[in-house]
Amino acid sequence: MTRLLLPLGFFLAALCLPTPGQKAIQDFHKAARKIVTEAEKLGSRTGVLVSFVREKKPPFAHRSKESFIPASNMKLFTAALVLESLGAGYRFRTRFYVHGKGASRVLRVVPGGNPLLLSSLKGEQGYFVDLPTRLQKEGLSELPIFLDGRRCTGPARPRGWKRNQFHRSYSAPTGPFVLDQGSVTVFIQAADRAGDPCRVWLEPQGLVLPTRGRILTTGSRKKGSVYGASVDAKGLYLSGAYYLRSPSRHFRVASHDPLRVYKSVLMSELNSAGVRVSAWLDAPPDSWPRGDVGRHLFDLDRPLKPALLLMLRDSSNFMAEQLLRIVAYEKSGDGSLVGGQKLLSARFASLAPRKEAWSVADGSGLSRGNLTSPQQVIAILNRVHATKNRKLFLDSLARSGVSGTMKNRLKTELRGSVLAKTGTIQGVSALSGFVHCKSGRVALFSILMNYGAKRGLSARVLRKIQDRLVTQIFLRN
C-alpha cells in the first residue's frame, strides 16, 4: 500500500506546480512589482496596467483604476476621436471661391481649420500652391479678399494653459487661419566680425514683421550663448549676443497673431505672381445676394496622416488642439476648442472605471485639468486596435530607438519593438502603447506617474524606470 501512495503523492504535488507559462507570468509579475514599488518609494504615485490583445486577464495591474493626470497621453484619446469621427481617408481642405462679376469680384477663403499649411509641405509653389496661377487665369490681377472663418470660433488656446508660456512653441495658438502650427521659426547667423548684428530671417517665407532690438555677434563664447527672440503684438523682438564661430541655428516661437502671419504670407505669394490684394474684408460685402455661395475656384487639400504623425510621434500640442477644432467643425458646425472638448469627453466617458476618473480640459495634455486611468488608456488602445484604423494609428506612434519622442529610448534590444506615446509636464511622466514581445505576442501597456517636488525625483529618472518596466514586458511575455 505504501508503494502505491508514494508515487501518487508525487503525482499530486506535480499537479500543484506552475506550468512554464504560469511561471513566466509569476516571474514577470514579481519583476514588475519590484519596479513599481521602487517608483513609489521615490515619491511617484504610479498606475500601471499591462494587457494583451484579445486576452481578458491582465498579467499585471497596479492602481489601474485610479485617476492620474496623463500629460500627452491625452493625445491617444484625441487620435481615437479623430479617427472614429473623420475616418482615415479624411482630407483637410482650404476652399477658394470667387464672388461677384467684373471689377467687383471678391476672393473668399474658407479654411476648414486646415492644420497642414506647413513649410515642410509647401514645396516650390508656396503655401498656397497654384492659387496665384488660378487667379491669373481668371484675369484677376487685383481684388479684395474675405477670409471666412466664421465657423471657427472661441479662444485660440484652451483654458488652463499658462499665460506666461504663450510665447513658447508648445503653447502655440490655434484658429481658422494658421501656418506652420501657429509658430514662427527664427534663423540666426553670426556676422563676419564681432560687434556687427547677426543676420536674422523668418519662416514662413514671405512673413514680414516690424523688428525691435538686435542680436549682436560677439567673440566671447560665454557671452554668445545668451540670446533670444519672441513675437508679440508689436512684431519681432531680438536680444542678446551670438558667438562669432557658432554655426547658424534656428528655433521656434509661438506666433502672437496667426491671422497676421497668414495674411502676410498669402499677400507675399500673390504679389510675387503679380496679383495685388486691394483690401482685407472683415465680413461679406453688402452687395452679395443672400445665399450666394460663389463660384468654386479650387481646393487646397492635405491628407490626415501627416497630422496624426505630428500629434502622436512628435507630440505636437497645436495639432491635437487644432484637430479637436476640426472634429467639432465637421460634427456640429462649431469649430471651437470647447466644442471639441465636449465631444471628446462624451465619447469616451463610458470607458472610465469611475465618473470622477475622467476629465477633459484639452486634447493635448498640456493642461493639468485632464484626468484618466491606466484602465481607460488600455481600453482606448484596444478599441482602436480592433478597427480598420489600426494601421494608421500604429504607424503614427513613436517607435523605440527609431522615431519621434522615442528615438533616444530603448535603443538596444527593444529597438523598433515599442510603439508608444510619451507624456511629460511638470509633476507628470507617462508612457503608453504597444510592445512586440520577444515571444511574438503583442502587449498593451499604460504607465501613468504623478509626483510632487522631491529631491532626486524628475521626469528623467521616471523615464528610466518606465523603460525598465517595458523591457520586462518585452522579455518575460
TITIDO-512330 format. One record per residue (C-alpha): residue in one letter; x negated, y, z. Coordinates in Angstrom, 3 decimals, decimal comma, padded with zeros to 6 digits. Layout:
<atoms>
ATOM  aa        xx        yy        zz
ATOM   A         X         Y         Z
...
</atoms>
This chain:
<atoms>
ATOM  aa        xx        yy        zz
ATOM   M   000,000   000,000   000,000
ATOM   T  -002,835   002,363   000,864
ATOM   R  -004,473   001,719  -002,508
ATOM   L  -001,295   002,932  -004,239
ATOM   L  -000,858   006,035  -002,066
ATOM   L  -004,362   007,416  -002,650
ATOM   P  -004,088   007,790  -006,419
ATOM   L  -000,539   009,113  -006,010
ATOM   G  -001,807   011,794  -003,610
ATOM   F  -004,463   012,836  -006,063
ATOM   F  -001,838   012,952  -008,791
ATOM   L   000,480   015,187  -006,737
ATOM   A  -002,419   017,516  -005,875
ATOM   A  -003,337   017,765  -009,536
ATOM   L   000,216   018,894  -010,335
ATOM   C  -000,270   021,891  -007,996
ATOM   L  -003,465   023,045  -009,719
ATOM   P  -003,053   026,005  -012,121
ATOM   T  -003,312   025,343  -015,853
ATOM   P  -006,134   027,095  -017,769
ATOM   G  -003,600   029,708  -018,917
ATOM   Q  -002,350   030,303  -015,377
ATOM   K  -005,936   030,512  -014,116
ATOM   A  -006,742   033,182  -016,699
ATOM   I  -003,697   035,223  -015,645
ATOM   Q  -004,666   034,906  -011,980
ATOM   D  -008,234   035,991  -012,745
ATOM   F  -007,019   038,984  -014,737
ATOM   H  -004,574   039,960  -012,008
ATOM   K  -007,355   039,810  -009,417
ATOM   A  -009,746   041,887  -011,556
ATOM   A  -007,054   044,479  -012,380
ATOM   R  -006,012   044,752  -008,742
ATOM   K  -009,605   045,435  -007,724
ATOM   I  -009,982   048,234  -010,287
ATOM   V  -006,665   049,900  -009,374
ATOM   T  -007,491   049,685  -005,648
ATOM   E  -010,793   051,436  -006,351
ATOM   A  -008,994   054,247  -008,199
ATOM   E  -006,539   054,780  -005,357
ATOM   K  -009,307   054,791  -002,751
ATOM   L  -010,891   057,619  -004,714
ATOM   G  -007,629   059,587  -004,346
ATOM   S  -005,789   058,871  -007,590
ATOM   R  -002,210   057,644  -007,366
ATOM   T  -002,231   055,127  -010,179
ATOM   G   000,582   053,469  -012,110
ATOM   V  -000,168   050,545  -014,406
ATOM   L   001,846   048,138  -016,489
ATOM   V   000,372   045,511  -018,809
ATOM   S   002,663   043,525  -021,059
ATOM   F   002,675   041,513  -024,263
ATOM   V   004,636   041,804  -027,466
ATOM   R   007,739   039,578  -027,324
ATOM   E   006,961   038,393  -023,774
ATOM   K   009,125   039,413  -020,811
ATOM   K   006,912   038,662  -017,805
ATOM   P   004,067   041,182  -017,419
ATOM   P   000,723   039,828  -016,153
ATOM   F   000,081   042,974  -014,085
ATOM   A   002,115   045,850  -012,644
ATOM   H   001,335   048,472  -010,019
ATOM   R   003,632   051,425  -009,234
ATOM   S   005,085   050,772  -012,677
ATOM   K   008,485   052,311  -011,857
ATOM   E   007,163   055,400  -010,084
ATOM   S   007,179   058,905  -011,584
ATOM   F   003,975   060,385  -012,983
ATOM   I   003,014   063,495  -014,905
ATOM   P   001,957   061,932  -018,232
ATOM   A  -000,129   064,722  -019,835
ATOM   S  -000,499   063,967  -023,563
ATOM   N   001,032   060,504  -023,226
ATOM   M   004,231   062,551  -023,640
ATOM   K   003,360   062,660  -027,348
ATOM   L   004,219   058,944  -027,603
ATOM   F   007,848   059,826  -026,861
ATOM   T   007,792   062,734  -029,308
ATOM   A   006,378   060,485  -032,041
ATOM   A   009,056   057,869  -031,376
ATOM   L   011,795   060,522  -031,596
ATOM   V   010,354   061,926  -034,835
ATOM   L   010,148   058,503  -036,487
ATOM   E   013,643   057,479  -035,365
ATOM   S   015,202   060,812  -036,319
ATOM   L   013,392   061,696  -039,546
ATOM   G   012,023   058,377  -040,833
ATOM   A   008,535   057,545  -042,062
ATOM   G   009,302   058,871  -045,554
ATOM   Y   010,288   062,353  -044,390
ATOM   R   008,637   065,303  -046,127
ATOM   F   008,261   068,816  -044,763
ATOM   R   009,485   071,370  -047,277
ATOM   T   008,982   075,091  -047,695
ATOM   R   011,585   076,170  -050,228
ATOM   F   011,345   079,197  -052,521
ATOM   Y   014,394   080,867  -054,082
ATOM   V   014,857   083,869  -056,350
ATOM   H   017,928   086,048  -055,748
ATOM   G   019,350   088,790  -057,935
ATOM   K   018,590   089,825  -061,505
ATOM   G   016,172   092,051  -063,350
ATOM   A   014,301   094,607  -061,277
ATOM   S   016,393   093,818  -058,168
ATOM   R   015,127   090,254  -057,762
ATOM   V   014,004   089,085  -054,320
ATOM   L   011,915   086,066  -053,312
ATOM   R   013,424   084,166  -050,367
ATOM   V   011,218   081,731  -048,437
ATOM   V   012,970   079,053  -046,332
ATOM   P   010,290   077,370  -044,175
ATOM   G   011,896   074,337  -042,530
ATOM   G   009,118   074,632  -039,940
ATOM   N   006,506   073,103  -042,295
ATOM   P   003,541   072,382  -039,935
ATOM   L   001,120   071,242  -042,655
ATOM   L   000,125   074,513  -044,295
ATOM   L  -003,483   073,859  -043,333
ATOM   S  -006,865   074,961  -044,632
ATOM   S  -007,853   071,281  -044,880
ATOM   L  -004,961   070,589  -047,282
ATOM   K  -004,782   073,766  -049,357
ATOM   G  -007,367   072,850  -051,999
ATOM   E  -008,460   075,347  -054,639
ATOM   Q  -004,932   076,601  -055,273
ATOM   G  -004,489   078,054  -051,792
ATOM   Y  -001,960   077,507  -049,033
ATOM   F   000,999   078,291  -051,284
ATOM   V  -000,156   076,094  -054,186
ATOM   D   001,247   077,322  -057,511
ATOM   L   003,724   079,892  -056,184
ATOM   P   001,849   082,803  -057,859
ATOM   T   001,898   080,945  -061,216
ATOM   R   005,634   080,220  -060,880
ATOM   L   006,346   083,899  -060,216
ATOM   Q   004,252   084,963  -063,197
ATOM   K   006,200   082,595  -065,449
ATOM   E   009,367   084,252  -064,187
ATOM   G   007,957   087,612  -065,279
ATOM   L   007,720   088,794  -061,676
ATOM   S   004,700   090,995  -061,045
ATOM   E   006,231   092,940  -058,168
ATOM   L   009,043   092,036  -055,785
ATOM   P   010,179   092,162  -052,153
ATOM   I   010,063   089,009  -050,009
ATOM   F   012,563   087,835  -047,423
ATOM   L   011,096   085,268  -045,000
ATOM   D   014,268   083,462  -043,963
ATOM   G   013,510   081,894  -040,579
ATOM   R   016,992   082,359  -039,152
ATOM   R   017,434   078,678  -038,232
ATOM   C   014,153   078,524  -036,263
ATOM   T   014,935   080,334  -033,035
ATOM   G   013,682   080,827  -029,499
ATOM   P   010,306   081,361  -027,821
ATOM   A   007,077   080,302  -029,530
ATOM   R   005,920   078,220  -026,561
ATOM   P   007,691   076,019  -024,002
ATOM   R   008,489   077,439  -020,591
ATOM   G   005,921   076,459  -018,014
ATOM   W   002,887   076,928  -020,226
ATOM   K   000,341   079,172  -018,514
ATOM   R   000,175   082,654  -019,991
ATOM   N  -003,498   083,009  -019,115
ATOM   Q  -004,198   080,144  -021,568
ATOM   F  -002,236   081,551  -024,512
ATOM   H  -005,464   082,621  -026,248
ATOM   R  -006,734   079,028  -026,407
ATOM   S  -006,049   076,901  -029,477
ATOM   Y  -004,448   074,108  -027,415
ATOM   S  -001,756   076,655  -026,426
ATOM   A  -001,127   077,874  -029,977
ATOM   P   002,362   079,247  -030,744
ATOM   T   004,944   077,514  -032,928
ATOM   G   007,516   079,097  -035,209
ATOM   P   009,137   079,091  -038,635
ATOM   F   006,128   080,617  -040,419
ATOM   V   002,832   079,209  -039,188
ATOM   L  -000,512   078,469  -040,863
ATOM   D  -003,359   076,304  -039,534
ATOM   Q  -001,458   075,051  -036,480
ATOM   G  -000,939   078,537  -035,093
ATOM   S  -004,684   079,140  -034,783
ATOM   V  -007,372   081,288  -036,342
ATOM   T  -010,849   079,843  -036,916
ATOM   V  -013,686   082,293  -036,235
ATOM   F  -017,007   081,684  -038,037
ATOM   I  -020,225   083,265  -036,719
ATOM   Q  -023,580   083,560  -038,485
ATOM   A  -026,624   085,294  -036,973
ATOM   A  -028,132   088,266  -038,805
ATOM   D  -031,686   088,101  -040,158
ATOM   R  -033,084   090,167  -037,312
ATOM   A  -032,368   090,839  -033,636
ATOM   G  -030,203   093,855  -032,879
ATOM   D  -028,058   093,564  -036,010
ATOM   P  -024,415   092,473  -035,772
ATOM   C  -023,601   088,906  -036,706
ATOM   R  -021,602   088,097  -039,800
ATOM   V  -018,076   087,076  -038,762
ATOM   W  -015,325   085,752  -041,020
ATOM   L  -011,963   084,067  -040,504
ATOM   E  -009,901   081,114  -041,664
ATOM   P  -007,135   081,138  -043,005
ATOM   Q  -008,794   082,591  -046,068
ATOM   G  -007,151   085,842  -047,020
ATOM   L  -006,421   086,834  -043,431
ATOM   V  -007,342   090,461  -042,727
ATOM   L  -007,275   091,734  -039,145
ATOM   P  -008,493   095,014  -037,617
ATOM   T  -011,707   094,271  -035,710
ATOM   R  -012,914   095,736  -032,408
ATOM   G  -016,298   095,119  -030,881
ATOM   R  -019,065   093,005  -032,359
ATOM   I  -021,358   090,085  -031,650
ATOM   L  -024,996   091,153  -031,767
ATOM   T  -027,891   088,987  -032,897
ATOM   T  -030,488   088,520  -030,152
ATOM   G  -033,949   086,969  -029,891
ATOM   S  -033,159   085,701  -026,384
ATOM   R  -031,873   082,143  -026,275
ATOM   K  -030,334   082,756  -022,828
ATOM   K  -028,511   085,960  -023,772
ATOM   G  -027,489   084,478  -027,102
ATOM   S  -025,299   081,809  -025,537
ATOM   V  -022,649   084,217  -024,259
ATOM   Y  -020,261   085,339  -026,991
ATOM   G  -016,571   085,194  -027,731
ATOM   A  -013,656   086,158  -029,937
ATOM   S  -009,927   086,454  -029,437
ATOM   V  -006,919   087,548  -031,464
ATOM   D  -004,472   089,896  -029,744
ATOM   A  -001,807   092,421  -030,716
ATOM   K  -004,470   094,848  -031,983
ATOM   G  -006,350   092,319  -034,110
ATOM   L  -009,685   090,525  -033,694
ATOM   Y  -011,809   091,298  -030,635
ATOM   L  -015,524   090,352  -030,600
ATOM   S  -018,031   090,486  -027,760
ATOM   G  -021,383   089,129  -026,585
ATOM   A  -024,591   088,094  -028,336
ATOM   Y  -025,673   085,192  -030,551
ATOM   Y  -029,166   083,678  -030,681
ATOM   L  -031,152   084,512  -033,811
ATOM   R  -032,160   080,919  -034,635
ATOM   S  -028,798   079,282  -033,925
ATOM   P  -027,010   077,726  -036,903
ATOM   S  -023,681   079,180  -037,963
ATOM   R  -020,801   077,988  -035,781
ATOM   H  -017,047   078,151  -035,660
ATOM   F  -014,320   077,806  -033,054
ATOM   R  -010,566   078,109  -032,971
ATOM   V  -008,458   080,616  -031,043
ATOM   A  -004,680   080,860  -030,828
ATOM   S  -003,023   083,339  -033,131
ATOM   H  -001,275   086,169  -031,302
ATOM   D   001,247   086,674  -034,107
ATOM   P   001,650   083,736  -036,547
ATOM   L   004,052   085,717  -038,743
ATOM   R   001,430   088,425  -039,247
ATOM   V  -001,089   085,790  -040,333
ATOM   Y   001,437   084,158  -042,680
ATOM   K   002,297   087,466  -044,361
ATOM   S  -001,352   088,463  -044,718
ATOM   V  -002,371   085,204  -046,395
ATOM   L   000,723   084,996  -048,634
ATOM   M   000,193   088,580  -049,795
ATOM   S  -003,508   087,912  -050,433
ATOM   E  -002,800   084,856  -052,599
ATOM   L  -000,105   086,678  -054,572
ATOM   N  -002,281   089,761  -055,055
ATOM   S  -005,170   087,667  -056,358
ATOM   A  -002,816   086,421  -059,106
ATOM   G  -001,546   089,898  -059,940
ATOM   V   001,749   089,663  -058,047
ATOM   R   002,417   092,582  -055,713
ATOM   V   004,637   092,420  -052,600
ATOM   S   006,681   095,614  -052,679
ATOM   A   008,337   095,092  -049,268
ATOM   W   008,955   092,591  -046,477
ATOM   L   012,675   092,323  -045,781
ATOM   D   013,934   091,578  -042,267
ATOM   A   017,384   090,496  -043,482
ATOM   P   019,152   089,638  -046,745
ATOM   P   019,928   092,743  -048,831
ATOM   D   023,493   094,049  -048,590
ATOM   S   023,776   093,655  -052,361
ATOM   W   023,654   089,838  -052,175
ATOM   P   027,072   088,260  -052,748
ATOM   R   028,359   086,241  -049,800
ATOM   G   027,314   082,595  -050,109
ATOM   D   024,610   083,365  -052,692
ATOM   V   022,010   080,596  -052,260
ATOM   G   019,790   081,919  -055,040
ATOM   R   018,029   080,086  -057,844
ATOM   H   015,721   077,353  -056,596
ATOM   L   012,175   078,083  -057,758
ATOM   F   010,236   075,163  -056,254
ATOM   D   009,376   073,292  -053,049
ATOM   L   006,029   073,122  -051,329
ATOM   D   006,199   069,785  -049,544
ATOM   R   003,978   067,627  -047,347
ATOM   P   004,359   064,029  -046,034
ATOM   L   004,911   063,193  -042,368
ATOM   K   001,813   061,031  -041,893
ATOM   P  -000,839   063,815  -041,549
ATOM   A   001,286   065,492  -038,867
ATOM   L   001,503   062,279  -036,821
ATOM   L  -002,250   061,767  -037,175
ATOM   L  -002,946   065,246  -035,846
ATOM   M  -000,491   064,800  -032,978
ATOM   L  -001,461   061,295  -031,798
ATOM   R  -005,027   060,720  -032,968
ATOM   D  -006,314   064,255  -032,355
ATOM   S  -003,745   065,220  -029,662
ATOM   S  -002,518   068,447  -031,261
ATOM   N  -000,136   070,211  -028,880
ATOM   F   001,006   072,517  -031,655
ATOM   M   002,001   069,595  -033,852
ATOM   A   004,034   067,954  -031,066
ATOM   E   005,990   071,136  -030,324
ATOM   Q   006,496   072,015  -033,988
ATOM   L   007,758   068,504  -034,724
ATOM   L   010,310   068,863  -031,920
ATOM   R   011,488   072,063  -033,587
ATOM   I   011,871   070,248  -036,898
ATOM   V   013,884   067,386  -035,384
ATOM   A   016,223   069,949  -033,797
ATOM   Y   016,351   071,869  -037,098
ATOM   E   017,356   068,760  -039,055
ATOM   K   019,750   067,293  -036,481
ATOM   S   021,540   070,341  -035,116
ATOM   G   020,588   073,276  -037,330
ATOM   D   018,914   074,993  -034,370
ATOM   G   015,153   074,732  -034,820
ATOM   S   014,239   075,735  -031,278
ATOM   L   011,898   074,150  -028,756
ATOM   V   014,729   073,912  -026,233
ATOM   G   016,902   072,119  -028,784
ATOM   G   014,124   069,606  -029,432
ATOM   Q   013,523   069,032  -025,732
ATOM   K   017,210   068,308  -025,154
ATOM   L   017,224   065,729  -027,949
ATOM   L   014,069   064,092  -026,571
ATOM   S   015,446   063,968  -023,036
ATOM   A   018,765   062,428  -024,063
ATOM   R   017,265   059,936  -026,498
ATOM   F   015,106   058,016  -024,031
ATOM   A   016,820   058,611  -020,682
ATOM   S   018,217   055,052  -020,687
ATOM   L   014,657   053,628  -020,716
ATOM   A   013,738   055,266  -017,403
ATOM   P   013,750   052,976  -014,335
ATOM   R   015,430   055,773  -012,346
ATOM   K   017,087   059,019  -013,390
ATOM   E   014,589   061,141  -011,445
ATOM   A   011,659   059,364  -013,136
ATOM   W   012,355   061,072  -016,490
ATOM   S   011,972   064,792  -017,047
ATOM   V   011,184   066,645  -020,272
ATOM   A   009,569   070,086  -020,182
ATOM   D   007,846   069,945  -023,575
ATOM   G   006,908   067,486  -026,315
ATOM   S   003,132   067,686  -025,998
ATOM   G   002,480   067,005  -022,319
ATOM   L   000,730   070,299  -021,599
ATOM   S   003,435   071,201  -019,096
ATOM   R   003,338   069,793  -015,563
ATOM   G   007,131   069,575  -015,600
ATOM   N   007,168   066,294  -017,537
ATOM   L   007,756   063,035  -015,653
ATOM   T   007,789   059,429  -016,796
ATOM   S   006,681   055,980  -015,596
ATOM   P   004,433   053,211  -016,961
ATOM   Q   007,571   051,100  -017,422
ATOM   Q   009,174   053,736  -019,632
ATOM   V   005,988   054,186  -021,686
ATOM   I   005,800   050,427  -022,316
ATOM   A   009,480   050,448  -023,290
ATOM   I   008,729   053,098  -025,913
ATOM   L   005,720   051,184  -027,256
ATOM   N   007,805   048,016  -027,506
ATOM   R   010,656   049,920  -029,130
ATOM   V   008,517   051,425  -031,901
ATOM   H   006,549   048,203  -032,391
ATOM   A   009,800   046,389  -033,192
ATOM   T   010,789   048,772  -036,016
ATOM   K   009,766   049,288  -039,627
ATOM   N   007,889   052,409  -038,453
ATOM   R   005,363   050,254  -036,580
ATOM   K   002,526   050,526  -039,111
ATOM   L   002,669   054,311  -039,422
ATOM   F   002,843   054,657  -035,631
ATOM   L  -000,116   052,332  -035,018
ATOM   D  -002,175   053,895  -037,811
ATOM   S  -001,634   057,315  -036,221
ATOM   L  -003,111   056,366  -032,829
ATOM   A  -006,757   056,975  -031,914
ATOM   R  -008,943   053,881  -032,334
ATOM   S  -011,595   052,931  -029,771
ATOM   G  -015,119   053,866  -030,869
ATOM   V  -013,827   054,960  -034,273
ATOM   S  -011,474   057,938  -034,377
ATOM   G  -009,772   060,818  -032,615
ATOM   T  -009,820   061,164  -028,853
ATOM   M  -011,004   057,518  -028,526
ATOM   K  -014,040   057,948  -030,789
ATOM   N  -016,520   058,028  -027,907
ATOM   R  -014,793   055,449  -025,717
ATOM   L  -015,091   051,644  -025,666
ATOM   K  -017,651   051,725  -028,473
ATOM   T  -019,281   048,305  -027,925
ATOM   E  -017,392   045,012  -027,829
ATOM   L  -013,987   046,726  -027,959
ATOM   R  -014,827   048,958  -030,924
ATOM   G  -011,700   049,176  -033,096
ATOM   S  -009,685   046,848  -030,845
ATOM   V  -007,799   049,504  -028,865
ATOM   L  -005,160   051,812  -030,357
ATOM   A  -004,188   054,351  -027,727
ATOM   K  -003,053   057,812  -026,702
ATOM   T  -005,210   059,644  -024,206
ATOM   G  -003,953   062,338  -021,854
ATOM   T  -005,727   064,954  -019,731
ATOM   I  -004,621   068,071  -017,922
ATOM   Q  -005,690   069,308  -014,501
ATOM   G  -004,959   066,569  -011,968
ATOM   V  -003,801   064,079  -014,612
ATOM   S  -005,522   061,391  -016,647
ATOM   A  -003,639   058,849  -018,755
ATOM   L  -004,215   056,157  -021,337
ATOM   S  -001,530   054,041  -023,029
ATOM   G  -001,405   051,897  -026,128
ATOM   F  -002,261   048,515  -027,598
ATOM   V  -005,189   046,096  -027,191
ATOM   H  -006,003   043,403  -029,734
ATOM   C  -007,378   040,928  -027,204
ATOM   K  -010,287   038,566  -027,713
ATOM   S  -007,815   035,676  -027,737
ATOM   G  -005,875   037,203  -030,646
ATOM   R  -002,875   038,299  -028,582
ATOM   V  -001,619   041,894  -028,620
ATOM   A  -001,285   043,530  -025,203
ATOM   L   000,598   046,730  -024,408
ATOM   F  -000,626   048,845  -021,522
ATOM   S   000,079   052,113  -019,754
ATOM   I  -002,223   053,687  -017,165
ATOM   L  -000,961   056,926  -015,569
ATOM   M  -003,125   058,650  -012,946
ATOM   N  -002,200   061,725  -010,908
ATOM   Y  -004,669   063,200  -008,425
ATOM   G  -005,463   066,278  -006,375
ATOM   A  -008,664   068,183  -005,836
ATOM   K  -011,180   065,895  -004,149
ATOM   R  -014,947   065,802  -004,245
ATOM   G  -016,300   063,269  -006,724
ATOM   L  -012,943   062,780  -008,460
ATOM   S  -012,459   064,012  -012,013
ATOM   A  -010,907   063,029  -015,312
ATOM   R  -014,316   061,793  -016,461
ATOM   V  -014,534   059,395  -013,501
ATOM   L  -010,993   058,153  -014,081
ATOM   R  -011,567   057,614  -017,791
ATOM   K  -014,363   055,185  -016,912
ATOM   I  -012,001   053,293  -014,599
ATOM   Q  -009,366   053,156  -017,346
ATOM   D  -011,932   051,776  -019,781
ATOM   R  -012,927   049,066  -017,300
ATOM   L  -009,301   048,027  -016,907
ATOM   V  -008,743   047,952  -020,684
ATOM   T  -011,899   045,851  -021,040
ATOM   Q  -010,444   043,325  -018,608
ATOM   I  -007,231   043,220  -020,657
ATOM   F  -009,309   042,531  -023,766
ATOM   L  -011,478   039,809  -022,208
ATOM   R  -009,035   037,934  -019,990
ATOM   N  -005,797   037,738  -022,005
</atoms>
